[in-house]
Amino acid sequence: MTELLFVYGTLRPTSGHPMAVRLAHAAAHRGTGWFEGVLFDLGEYPGAVALPGGARVHGELFALAAADPLWAALDDYEDVRAGVAAFARVLLDVWSQADRVNVRAQAYLYRGQTAGRRRIEGGDWCPARLR
């Protein structure tokens, strides 16, 4: 069975991060998309919060097998640990621009404090723009 992953930060191919390169080689790129939420600047990477009726958080969709060991590597990279991590992998509705439909995709969403964090207007993170 194949699952979709939505990425909006350092896992995007344009970030150049080694984990993004690994994802791009191991998974099938399914195009761009967005979900309703807010994107925050957390320093060297962004954090997204789902918010129905909110702005758009832009990113890219990848397909990979549900049993692919890359999921565990991605969870380690995002430091996903029940109850203590700043990020959680959740299932959400994403608008697929390629398919022109809503799809269900996993994404790593921010669970930390947003008070005092700069909101990234336009909802599209680009490392070069933030330097």
Protein Blocks (a to p, Z undefined) as FASTA:
>chain_A
ZZddddfblmpmklopaklmmmmmmpccebjcddddddddehjaccddddehiacddddd
ddddfklmklmmmmmmnopaehiambdcdddddddfklopacdddddddfbdfehpacde
hiiacfklmZZ
